[in-house]
Amino acid sequence: MAHVWGIRSHLHATGRTAPAVNLKVIIEGEEEAGSPGLADLLRANRSRLDADAVIFSDTLLWRADHPALCTSIRGMLDARLEVYGPLTDIHSGAVTGTAPNPAFELSNLLARLHNQKGRITLPGFYDDVEEISERRRAELAALPFDPQDWLERSHTRSIGGGWWRTTGTTVTKASASTY
């Protein structure tokens, strides 16, 4: 909605009845599920959606009183991983310790996705990731960032190391069963 309000404000400020350029707006709300239908929609409507620029928003404002424009994104990879253990529910006293526990094994695997410095440990993961430029680092450092404001608006309890400068991984769902 920020884009719609931005267009409205522009029209009000300029006295225009329409923007000076053609605008195409797509509102897609399945990004947390990997946007399963977006690629097909874009392919099917390629000629109608051809554009000179794309403005993408999937972010909170940098600060509540500081409008922001998203200028890059990190992408997404969806994966499903199944870890198998014993064929049936096992007796905790007789077999625990000798039989691998799928929940523990999955937890260990997920914990090893990052090293102690927060870098993703998957082989080849960074092969095509461009390093952030010194100019972009300086731009980010100059922004008026308020950690307390961010924590309140993002509904989180802490802020990780790389913030918006690095790639990241997120586990969106995990479940475990002994068989």
N, C-alpha and C positions, 0 to 999 in steps of 0.2 A: 504494500500500500504506500510505502514511502515514495515510490516512483510516481504513482498517481497523484499524490499530494504535491510532489515536486513540479509536475506538469501544471497542476492547478495554480500553484504559487507563481510559476513563470507567466502563465496567461494573465493572472491578476496584475502582476507587476508591470507587464509590458502593454497591457490593454488589448492584447490580441484575442481573437476568438478561436484561433487554432495555432498550433506550434508552427514554427518556420520550416520544420522538416517533417517527413513522414515518420511515424512511430508505429512499431509493432510490439505488442505486449503479450507475453506468454506467462501465465501464472501456473506453476507446476508445484504440487505439494507432496510429492512422493520421494523427495530426495533422501530421506532417512531410510527408505527401502531400496535405494539404488536407482530410483527413477525408471522403473521397468518399461514404461511405455514411451519415454521421451525420445529415444533414438528413432523409433519407428515414426513417431509424429513428425520429427524434423526431416526425416528422409521423404515421407509422403508429401510434405509441404515445402520442400526445399526452395522452389521458385517463389513461393509466396512469402517466405521468411528470409530471403536474401537480404543482407544488411551490411552497411559499412562499419558498424560498431555494435557490440553487444554489451549491455550493462547487466551484470548479474548480481543479485543480492541474496546472500544466505548468511548474513552476519548480524550481530548486534552492533549498534553504534559504538564507536571507539570509547566515547564517554556520553552520558545521557544528554549533555548540553552541547555536544560537538558532532554535527552531521559528518557522515563518512561515505565514501564511495569505494566499493570493492573493486580492486584493480587486478587481482589475480586469485586463482583458486588452486587447490592442491589435488583435486581428482579423488576418485574412489575406486576401490577394488572390493568386491564382495566375494567372500569365500565361505564355504561350509566345511567344517572339519568334524569328523566322527572318530572318537577314540573308543576302542573296544576293550573290555575286561573279561572277567569270569562269565561263564555261560549261564550261571544261575546266581541267585542271592547266596552269599557265602556266610558261614558262621564267623562272627568277628573274633571269637577267641581261638578257634582252631586254625584259621587260615590267614588272618590278618597279618600283614607284614611279609608273607611269602608271595601272595597273589597281588599283582599290581591293582591299584585302585584307580579307576578311570577318572574320577574327579580330581585326584591329586596329580595324575599324569597330565591332564589337560591344564590344570592350574600351573604346573611347572613349565609346560610348553608356552603358555601365554605370557608368563613372567619373563621368559627368555626372548620375547620379541624385541625388547629394548636392552641395551647395555647400561652400565652405571652412569654414563653421560647422557642417557636418553636417546641415543641413536638406535635406529631400527637395525636389527641384526640379520635380517633375511639376505642371503647371498644375492648380489646383483640388484638389490632394491634401489640403490642410489645411482645406478648406471646412467639413467636418462634424466636425473634430477639436476636442474641447473642451480648452481650456487647463487645465493642472494648477492646482489651487487653492493658495493660500498655505498653507492648513492641511496639505494633502498634502505640499507641499514641506518643511514643518517636520517632519512625521512621518518622512519619508524621511531627512532630515538627522539626526534623533535616533537612527536605528538604528545598532547597533554593527557597522559595516562594516569588514572587514579585507581590503584589496586582495590581499594575498599568499594568504590563505585562499581567496578567490574564484578567483584564477588557478589555484591547485592543483586545486580541486574542479571548475571549469568546463573544465579542460584547454585553456585559452587562454593566449596570451602577453601580451596587453595588455587594457586596459579603455578602451572608447570614451568619448566625452564625455557623452552624455545619460543613459546607463545606463537606468534603468527609467522615466524621466520623459518620454520622448519616443517618438514613433513610430519605426519602423525598417524597413529593407529588408534582405533577405537573398537572395543568389543561391544557389540550392541545386544547380544543375547548369548547366554550359555546355559546349558542344562546338563545334568549328569544322572546316570542311572547305573546301577551295578550290573545290569544285564539287559 
